[in-house]
Amino acid sequence: MTTSDVTIRGVSKKFGTNVVLQNINLDIKHGELLTLLGPSGCGKTTTLNAIAGFLDPDEGELYIKGKKVNGVPPYKRDLGMVFQTYSLFPHMTVHENLVFGLKLRKIKKGELDSRISRALALVKLTGLEKRYPRELSGGQRQRVAIARALVVEPELLLLDEPLSNLDAKLRHELRAEIKRLQKEVGVTTIFVTHDQEEALSMSDRIVVMNQGKIEQIGTPTDIYQNPQSEFVFQFIGKSNRFEGVVIEADADHTDVEITEGWVVKTKKQNAIGNDRAFHVGDAVNLYIRPEAISIMSDDHGHSGADSEHVRQKAVIKQMNYLGSQWEIEVSVKGQYNVQIVGPTIENSWQVGTEVLVEWKTSDIRLTKR
């Protein structure tokens, strides 16, 4: 068998006639933080529950540390789990919540106290041992839940949407804390979320799921910069989409007419996925990220396209200041609304200002419709 901490082979699961997992194959490496990412109903939590032992797959095999665990109950899988809703015992203090799992494992008192002290220090809650959950903030309660999972020194740490109930500032803080803790402890961790930013900022690798299948597995950089399907490109980050028709195609280049008089030149490597064979007459979608678009005053610019750039005149329709950056919407050729994200703008710009937008043809992604 593989040396991976978790191995999933051919796992499928149905609930009635609803297929929620279809032939899932996955290896999770020792010590990595792997995120299962996807929209609601994509199968990510079902995958986590199969690993945890809360449900058995209809087909396929699951291995933890090389040992087959199909049919093995959760309490025999040596897991730590943190839920979205904390799941702390409200009638127990922080110390008592942490003690509970250790007593079930028959840990002796001397080691028990030492483990609790270490766990509370890790999550920066030393001194709060006697407080009850109702006396803690939401962030503190989630830290207690993480400490309770870590204190038993599990082989695997499973985190099911643990930050979704927290406000934005606290989510950002706990992202960094979880990442720090995971590297400090070195425990193999599987994290479930629907939040792309969370996945990109925290993960060693991301598994993007859609309709019970794995769309792509890769590092955050790979997933964002080299999406292997149109779904991955659209789900991870924002994008502008243009519809067009191929008017010229050869082994290296694909020229797309978006509208009469606007032709965009792309290269073979611009294609998303494995299907890179485009033919004249093919209906295609052309995508460009908002942050890949430059915007400038139209004093000396010119419209048009060459083999390296797309340039078009545009009119500002909306300007939103987000603190660290501006989000600008422009109208191109009076019919395409284009989103642009950038750090600065010119003081003279306002709604109605004519500008020039430009992006590199190498930043375009192309798919068949």
Order of alpha helices (4+ residues) and beta strands (2+ residues): beta-beta-beta-alpha-beta-beta-beta-alpha-alpha-alpha-beta-alpha-beta-alpha-beta-beta-alpha-alpha-beta-beta-beta-beta-beta-beta-beta-beta-beta-beta-beta
